[in-house]
Amino acid sequence: LFLYQKTFIYQGMNCIFELSSFSTFFKNNRNYKQTAEDLFVHPKTVHYRINKLADILALDFSNSVELVNYELATYFLHMKKENTFI
C-alpha cells in the first residue's frame, strides 16, 4: 500500500508518524476533538499530526475520492496488523 510505503520511507529519515493517529482520525469520522480524546492528546496535537501526514502524503482533504482511498488503506493496514483478514 502506498500509505505504508511512504510512512516506511519517512521512518528511515527519523521522521516517525503514528499511523494510529491517522486511523483513529478516520475511525472517529474525521473529528479532531474525539480523536484527541481517544489518543489522550491535545486537539492541536492531532491537527498537527494529521496536517503533517497530509503534507507528506500530498493528501487533499477536499478530494473525497482521495480521502476514501486513504481511509480504506488505513483500515486494511489495521486489519493486517490485527491479523483479521478473512
N, CA, C and O atoms as a GROMACS GRO file, in nm:
protein
  344
    1LEU      N    1   0.082  -0.119   0.000
    1LEU     CA    2   0.000   0.000   0.000
    1LEU      C    3   0.087   0.125   0.000
    1LEU      O    4   0.191   0.131   0.066
    2PHE      N    5   0.042   0.223  -0.073
    2PHE     CA    6   0.117   0.348  -0.087
    2PHE      C    7   0.140   0.414   0.049
    2PHE      O    8   0.250   0.462   0.077
    3LEU      N    9   0.037   0.417   0.132
    3LEU     CA   10   0.047   0.481   0.262
    3LEU      C   11   0.157   0.416   0.345
    3LEU      O   12   0.236   0.486   0.409
    4TYR      N   13   0.162   0.284   0.345
    4TYR     CA   14   0.262   0.211   0.421
    4TYR      C   15   0.401   0.241   0.366
    4TYR      O   16   0.495   0.265   0.443
    5GLN      N   17   0.415   0.241   0.235
    5GLN     CA   18   0.546   0.266   0.175
    5GLN      C   19   0.596   0.405   0.209
    5GLN      O   20   0.712   0.421   0.245
    6LYS      N   21   0.511   0.506   0.199
    6LYS     CA   22   0.552   0.643   0.230
    6LYS      C   23   0.591   0.655   0.377
    6LYS      O   24   0.691   0.719   0.409
    7THR      N   25   0.512   0.595   0.465
    7THR     CA   26   0.542   0.602   0.608
    7THR      C   27   0.674   0.534   0.637
    7THR      O   28   0.753   0.582   0.718
    8PHE      N   29   0.700   0.421   0.572
    8PHE     CA   30   0.824   0.348   0.592
    8PHE      C   31   0.943   0.432   0.547
    8PHE      O   32   1.046   0.434   0.614
    9ILE      N   33   0.931   0.502   0.436
    9ILE     CA   34   1.039   0.587   0.386
    9ILE      C   35   1.069   0.697   0.488
    9ILE      O   36   1.186   0.724   0.516
   10TYR      N   37   0.967   0.759   0.542
   10TYR     CA   38   0.988   0.868   0.637
   10TYR      C   39   1.036   0.817   0.772
   10TYR      O   40   1.100   0.893   0.845
   11GLN      N   41   1.007   0.692   0.807
   11GLN     CA   42   1.062   0.636   0.929
   11GLN      C   43   1.213   0.627   0.917
   11GLN      O   44   1.285   0.654   1.013
   12GLY      N   45   1.260   0.589   0.799
   12GLY     CA   46   1.403   0.578   0.776
   12GLY      C   47   1.474   0.711   0.788
   12GLY      O   48   1.596   0.715   0.809
   13MET      N   49   1.401   0.820   0.776
   13MET     CA   50   1.459   0.954   0.785
   13MET      C   51   1.437   1.015   0.923
   13MET      O   52   1.441   1.137   0.938
   14ASN      N   53   1.413   0.931   1.024
   14ASN     CA   54   1.390   0.975   1.162
   14ASN      C   55   1.273   1.071   1.174
   14ASN      O   56   1.275   1.161   1.257
   15CYS      N   57   1.172   1.052   1.094
   15CYS     CA   58   1.053   1.134   1.098
   15CYS      C   59   0.934   1.038   1.113
   15CYS      O   60   0.858   1.015   1.019
   16ILE      N   61   0.918   0.985   1.233
   16ILE     CA   62   0.819   0.880   1.256
   16ILE      C   63   0.684   0.943   1.287
   16ILE      O   64   0.671   1.026   1.376
   17PHE      N   65   0.586   0.901   1.214
   17PHE     CA   66   0.449   0.946   1.236
   17PHE      C   67   0.364   0.824   1.268
   17PHE      O   68   0.377   0.720   1.205
   18GLU      N   69   0.280   0.839   1.365
   18GLU     CA   70   0.199   0.728   1.407
   18GLU      C   71   0.079   0.713   1.315
   18GLU      O   72  -0.002   0.804   1.300
   19LEU      N   73   0.070   0.597   1.253
   19LEU     CA   74  -0.047   0.569   1.172
   19LEU      C   75  -0.170   0.552   1.259
   19LEU      O   76  -0.283   0.562   1.211
   20SER      N   77  -0.148   0.526   1.388
   20SER     CA   78  -0.263   0.512   1.477
   20SER      C   79  -0.339   0.644   1.484
   20SER      O   80  -0.462   0.644   1.496
   21SER      N   81  -0.268   0.756   1.478
   21SER     CA   82  -0.336   0.886   1.477
   21SER      C   83  -0.425   0.899   1.354
   21SER      O   84  -0.539   0.945   1.363
   22PHE      N   85  -0.373   0.857   1.241
   22PHE     CA   86  -0.446   0.867   1.116
   22PHE      C   87  -0.567   0.773   1.116
   22PHE      O   88  -0.676   0.814   1.077
   23SER      N   89  -0.547   0.649   1.159
   23SER     CA   90  -0.658   0.554   1.159
   23SER      C   91  -0.763   0.592   1.263
   23SER      O   92  -0.883   0.574   1.238
   24THR      N   93  -0.721   0.642   1.378
   24THR     CA   94  -0.816   0.687   1.479
   24THR      C   95  -0.894   0.807   1.429
   24THR      O   96  -1.013   0.820   1.456
   25PHE      N   97  -0.829   0.894   1.356
   25PHE     CA   98  -0.894   1.010   1.296
   25PHE      C   99  -1.006   0.966   1.202
   25PHE      O  100  -1.116   1.022   1.205
   26PHE      N  101  -0.978   0.867   1.118
   26PHE     CA  102  -1.081   0.817   1.028
   26PHE      C  103  -1.189   0.739   1.102
   26PHE      O  104  -1.306   0.747   1.068
   27LYS      N  105  -1.149   0.664   1.204
   27LYS     CA  106  -1.246   0.588   1.283
   27LYS      C  107  -1.346   0.682   1.350
   27LYS      O  108  -1.463   0.646   1.368
   28ASN      N  109  -1.302   0.799   1.387
   28ASN     CA  110  -1.387   0.898   1.453
   28ASN      C  111  -1.451   0.995   1.354
   28ASN      O  112  -1.486   1.107   1.390
   29ASN      N  113  -1.467   0.951   1.231
   29ASN     CA  114  -1.532   1.030   1.126
   29ASN      C  115  -1.468   1.167   1.107
   29ASN      O  116  -1.536   1.268   1.090
   30ARG      N  117  -1.336   1.169   1.110
   30ARG     CA  118  -1.254   1.290   1.090
   30ARG      C  119  -1.285   1.399   1.190
   30ARG      O  120  -1.285   1.518   1.158
   31ASN      N  121  -1.312   1.359   1.313
   31ASN     CA  122  -1.341   1.452   1.421
   31ASN      C  123  -1.214   1.470   1.505
   31ASN      O  124  -1.169   1.376   1.570
   32TYR      N  125  -1.157   1.590   1.502
   32TYR     CA  126  -1.032   1.615   1.571
   32TYR      C  127  -1.046   1.603   1.723
   32TYR      O  128  -0.960   1.546   1.789
   33LYS      N  129  -1.154   1.655   1.776
   33LYS     CA  130  -1.172   1.654   1.922
   33LYS      C  131  -1.186   1.510   1.975
   33LYS      O  132  -1.122   1.475   2.074
   34GLN      N  133  -1.267   1.429   1.909
   34GLN     CA  134  -1.285   1.291   1.953
   34GLN      C  135  -1.157   1.211   1.937
   34GLN      O  136  -1.124   1.127   2.021
   35THR      N  137  -1.084   1.236   1.830
   35THR     CA  138  -0.956   1.170   1.808
   35THR      C  139  -0.858   1.205   1.918
   35THR      O  140  -0.787   1.118   1.969
   36ALA      N  141  -0.855   1.332   1.957
   36ALA     CA  142  -0.766   1.376   2.066
   36ALA      C  143  -0.802   1.306   2.196
   36ALA      O  144  -0.714   1.264   2.271
   37GLU      N  145  -0.931   1.293   2.223
   37GLU     CA  146  -0.973   1.224   2.346
   37GLU      C  147  -0.933   1.077   2.343
   37GLU      O  148  -0.888   1.024   2.444
   38ASP      N  149  -0.949   1.012   2.229
   38ASP     CA  150  -0.913   0.871   2.218
   38ASP      C  151  -0.762   0.849   2.232
   38ASP      O  152  -0.718   0.748   2.287
   39LEU      N  153  -0.683   0.945   2.182
   39LEU     CA  154  -0.536   0.932   2.186
   39LEU      C  155  -0.475   0.996   2.311
   39LEU      O  156  -0.354   0.986   2.333
   40PHE      N  157  -0.559   1.060   2.393
   40PHE     CA  158  -0.513   1.128   2.515
   40PHE      C  159  -0.409   1.236   2.485
   40PHE      O  160  -0.307   1.246   2.553
   41VAL      N  161  -0.438   1.315   2.382
   41VAL     CA  162  -0.351   1.427   2.345
   41VAL      C  163  -0.439   1.550   2.326
   41VAL      O  164  -0.562   1.540   2.324
   42HIS      N  165  -0.377   1.664   2.312
   42HIS     CA  166  -0.448   1.789   2.289
   42HIS      C  167  -0.499   1.792   2.144
   42HIS      O  168  -0.431   1.742   2.054
   43PRO      N  169  -0.616   1.851   2.120
   43PRO     CA  170  -0.668   1.858   1.982
   43PRO      C  171  -0.573   1.926   1.883
   43PRO      O  172  -0.569   1.889   1.766
   44LYS      N  173  -0.495   2.024   1.930
   44LYS     CA  174  -0.398   2.088   1.840
   44LYS      C  175  -0.288   1.990   1.799
   44LYS      O  176  -0.232   2.001   1.690
   45THR      N  177  -0.256   1.895   1.886
   45THR     CA  178  -0.158   1.792   1.852
   45THR      C  179  -0.211   1.705   1.740
   45THR      O  180  -0.138   1.669   1.648
   46VAL      N  181  -0.338   1.671   1.748
   46VAL     CA  182  -0.400   1.591   1.641
   46VAL      C  183  -0.399   1.670   1.511
   46VAL      O  184  -0.366   1.614   1.406
   47HIS      N  185  -0.435   1.797   1.515
   47HIS     CA  186  -0.430   1.882   1.395
   47HIS      C  187  -0.290   1.880   1.335
   47HIS      O  188  -0.274   1.865   1.214
   48TYR      N  189  -0.190   1.896   1.419
   48TYR     CA  190  -0.052   1.898   1.371
   48TYR      C  191  -0.015   1.766   1.305
   48TYR      O  192   0.039   1.764   1.194
   49ARG      N  193  -0.045   1.654   1.374
   49ARG     CA  194  -0.009   1.522   1.319
   49ARG      C  195  -0.079   1.494   1.187
   49ARG      O  196  -0.017   1.448   1.091
   50ILE      N  197  -0.208   1.521   1.182
   50ILE     CA  198  -0.285   1.494   1.060
   50ILE      C  199  -0.238   1.585   0.946
   50ILE      O  200  -0.221   1.538   0.834
   51ASN      N  201  -0.217   1.711   0.974
   51ASN     CA  202  -0.169   1.803   0.870
   51ASN      C  203  -0.029   1.766   0.822
   51ASN      O  204   0.000   1.779   0.703
   52LYS      N  205   0.056   1.722   0.912
   52LYS     CA  206   0.191   1.682   0.874
   52LYS      C  207   0.186   1.558   0.784
   52LYS      O  208   0.256   1.552   0.683
   53LEU      N  209   0.105   1.461   0.821
   53LEU     CA  210   0.088   1.342   0.736
   53LEU      C  211   0.028   1.379   0.602
   53LEU      O  212   0.068   1.326   0.499
   54ALA      N  213  -0.070   1.470   0.603
   54ALA     CA  214  -0.132   1.513   0.477
   54ALA      C  215  -0.029   1.580   0.387
   54ALA      O  216  -0.032   1.561   0.265
   55ASP      N  217   0.060   1.659   0.445
   55ASP     CA  218   0.166   1.722   0.366
   55ASP      C  219   0.262   1.619   0.308
   55ASP      O  220   0.297   1.626   0.190
   56ILE      N  221   0.302   1.523   0.389
   56ILE     CA  222   0.395   1.420   0.344
   56ILE      C  223   0.333   1.335   0.233
   56ILE      O  224   0.399   1.303   0.134
   57LEU      N  225   0.205   1.300   0.251
   57LEU     CA  226   0.138   1.213   0.154
   57LEU      C  227   0.072   1.290   0.040
   57LEU      O  228   0.013   1.230  -0.049
   58ALA      N  229   0.083   1.423   0.043
   58ALA     CA  230   0.018   1.509  -0.057
   58ALA      C  231  -0.132   1.480  -0.062
   58ALA      O  232  -0.191   1.467  -0.169
   59LEU      N  233  -0.190   1.470   0.055
   59LEU     CA  234  -0.333   1.440   0.069
   59LEU      C  235  -0.414   1.568   0.065
   59LEU      O  236  -0.386   1.664   0.136
   60ASP      N  237  -0.515   1.568  -0.020
   60ASP     CA  238  -0.603   1.684  -0.034
   60ASP      C  239  -0.735   1.651   0.035
   60ASP      O  240  -0.811   1.566  -0.013
   61PHE      N  241  -0.764   1.718   0.148
   61PHE     CA  242  -0.885   1.690   0.224
   61PHE      C  243  -1.012   1.731   0.152
   61PHE      O  244  -1.121   1.691   0.193
   62SER      N  245  -1.002   1.809   0.046
   62SER     CA  246  -1.121   1.848  -0.029
   62SER      C  247  -1.155   1.745  -0.136
   62SER      O  248  -1.262   1.754  -0.198
   63ASN      N  249  -1.068   1.648  -0.160
   63ASN     CA  250  -1.091   1.544  -0.259
   63ASN      C  251  -1.146   1.420  -0.189
   63ASN      O  252  -1.071   1.347  -0.125
   64SER      N  253  -1.275   1.398  -0.201
   64SER     CA  254  -1.340   1.289  -0.127
   64SER      C  255  -1.293   1.151  -0.173
   64SER      O  256  -1.284   1.059  -0.091
   65VAL      N  257  -1.264   1.135  -0.300
   65VAL     CA  258  -1.216   1.005  -0.350
   65VAL      C  259  -1.081   0.972  -0.289
   65VAL      O  260  -1.057   0.858  -0.248
   66GLU      N  261  -0.994   1.069  -0.282
   66GLU     CA  262  -0.863   1.050  -0.223
   66GLU      C  263  -0.874   1.017  -0.074
   66GLU      O  264  -0.804   0.929  -0.024
   67LEU      N  265  -0.963   1.085  -0.004
   67LEU     CA  266  -0.985   1.058   0.138
   67LEU      C  267  -1.034   0.916   0.161
   67LEU      O  268  -0.988   0.848   0.253
   68VAL      N  269  -1.126   0.871   0.079
   68VAL     CA  270  -1.178   0.735   0.092
   68VAL      C  271  -1.066   0.634   0.068
   68VAL      O  272  -1.056   0.534   0.138
   69ASN      N  273  -0.982   0.660  -0.031
   69ASN     CA  274  -0.870   0.570  -0.058
   69ASN      C  275  -0.777   0.558   0.062
   69ASN      O  276  -0.737   0.447   0.099
   70TYR      N  277  -0.743   0.670   0.124
   70TYR     CA  278  -0.656   0.666   0.240
   70TYR      C  279  -0.726   0.604   0.361
   70TYR      O  280  -0.665   0.534   0.442
   71GLU      N  281  -0.855   0.630   0.372
   71GLU     CA  282  -0.931   0.571   0.482
   71GLU      C  283  -0.933   0.419   0.468
   71GLU      O  284  -0.913   0.348   0.567
   72LEU      N  285  -0.956   0.369   0.348
   72LEU     CA  286  -0.953   0.225   0.325
   72LEU      C  287  -0.814   0.168   0.348
   72LEU      O  288  -0.799   0.059   0.404
   73ALA      N  289  -0.712   0.241   0.305
   73ALA     CA  290  -0.575   0.194   0.325
   73ALA      C  291  -0.542   0.181   0.473
   73ALA      O  292  -0.482   0.082   0.514
   74THR      N  293  -0.581   0.277   0.554
   74THR     CA  294  -0.554   0.268   0.698
   74THR      C  295  -0.635   0.155   0.761
   74THR      O  296  -0.587   0.087   0.851
   75TYR      N  297  -0.757   0.135   0.712
   75TYR     CA  298  -0.839   0.026   0.763
   75TYR      C  299  -0.775  -0.109   0.730
   75TYR      O  300  -0.769  -0.197   0.816
   76PHE      N  301  -0.728  -0.126   0.606
   76PHE     CA  302  -0.664  -0.252   0.568
   76PHE      C  303  -0.534  -0.274   0.643
   76PHE      O  304  -0.504  -0.387   0.682
   77LEU      N  305  -0.457  -0.169   0.665
   77LEU     CA  306  -0.335  -0.183   0.743
   77LEU      C  307  -0.366  -0.225   0.887
   77LEU      O  308  -0.295  -0.307   0.945
   78HIS      N  309  -0.472  -0.168   0.943
   78HIS     CA  310  -0.513  -0.206   1.078
   78HIS      C  311  -0.556  -0.353   1.081
   78HIS      O  312  -0.521  -0.426   1.174
   79MET      N  313  -0.632  -0.395   0.980
   79MET     CA  314  -0.674  -0.535   0.972
   79MET      C  315  -0.554  -0.628   0.958
   79MET      O  316  -0.550  -0.734   1.020
   80LYS      N  317  -0.458  -0.588   0.878
   80LYS     CA  318  -0.338  -0.670   0.858
   80LYS      C  319  -0.260  -0.680   0.988
   80LYS      O  320  -0.211  -0.787   1.024
   81LYS      N  321  -0.247  -0.567   1.059
   81LYS     CA  322  -0.174  -0.566   1.185
   81LYS      C  323  -0.242  -0.655   1.289
   81LYS      O  324  -0.175  -0.722   1.368
   82GLU      N  325  -0.375  -0.655   1.289
   82GLU     CA  326  -0.451  -0.734   1.386
   82GLU      C  327  -0.476  -0.877   1.336
   82GLU      O  328  -0.538  -0.957   1.406
   83ASN      N  329  -0.429  -0.909   1.215
   83ASN     CA  330  -0.450  -1.042   1.154
   83ASN      C  331  -0.597  -1.078   1.148
   83ASN      O  332  -0.636  -1.189   1.183
   84THR      N  333  -0.680  -0.983   1.104
   84THR     CA  334  -0.824  -1.008   1.094
   84THR      C  335  -0.870  -1.019   0.950
   84THR      O  336  -0.990  -1.005   0.922
   85PHE      N  337  -0.777  -1.044   0.857
   85PHE     CA  338  -0.818  -1.067   0.719
   85PHE      C  339  -0.891  -1.199   0.712
   85PHE      O  340  -0.858  -1.294   0.784
   86ILE      N  341  -0.989  -1.205   0.625
   86ILE     CA  342  -1.068  -1.328   0.611
   86ILE      C  343  -0.989  -1.432   0.536
   86ILE      O  344  -1.037  -1.543   0.513
   0.00000   0.00000   0.00000
